[in-house]
Amino acid sequence: AVVSTQSTGGHGSAAHPVETTTIVELYIDSINNITRKTDVIGSIDPYVIVYANDKLLGKTKPVNNTSSVVLNELITFKTKGDPKTAKLSFTLMDKDDIGDDDEVGSGSFNPAVEESLTNQLVHLKYKGKDIGSISITMNIRDIPLI
C-alpha cells in the first residue's frame, strides 16, 4: 500500500508517497472464569502463551492467585501473507514456583472465518472439557515502512 502524506519538515509541502507494511496488534484482553485448578490450595497463577501458525509469538505476565483477570497485554507481529490467514492458538498455563508450570487448557482462533476481530472469546478446553475462556482483540493495520 502507498499512502500520501504531507511533509512537515523544511522540505516544502510536496506530498511524498510512503510505503507501508501491515502489522497485527493482538491484545490479550482478559482471562475469564477458569474452572480448572492445578494447585491444591488457592487459585491458579495464570498466563497465556500465544502462537501463530504453530510459531511462538510471546506470553503474558503471570498473575497471582486468580481465575479471572483483565490483562490488556499486547503482542505485535507481522505475517508473510494475509494476516487473516494466521491460525492463532493459546495455551493457558499455571505458573508454579516449584516444579514445572502446568497446562490449564488451550484454544484456537481462526480470523479468516470471523466477522469481527474485536472482543472475541476464545473457549479453552482441557481433555475435551470447557475450562473457561480468554478474550482477545486482533487489530490489523498499516504502518509506515521507512
C-alpha positions, 0 to 999 in steps of 0.5 A: 500500500502507498499512502500520501502524506504531507511533509512537515519538515523544511522540505516544502509541502510536496506530498511524498508517497510512503510505503507501508507494511501491515502489522497485527496488534493482538491484545490479550484482553482478559482471562475469564472464569477458569474452572480448572485448578492445578494447585491444591490450595488457592487459585491458579497463577495464570498466563497465556502463551500465544502462537501463530501458525504453530510459531511462538509469538510471546506470553503474558505476565503471570498473575497471582492467585486468580481465575479471572483477570483483565490483562490488556497485554499486547503482542505485535507481529507481522505475517508473510501473507494475509494476516487473516490467514494466521491460525492463532492458538493459546495455551493457558498455563499455571505458573508454579514456583516449584516444579514445572508450570502446568497446562490449564487448557488451550484454544484456537482462533481462526480470523479468516472465518470471523466477522469481527476481530474485536472482543472475541472469546476464545473457549479453552478446553482441557481433555475435551472439557470447557475450562473457561475462556480468554478474550482477545482483540486482533487489530490489523493495520498499516504502518509506515515502512521507512 
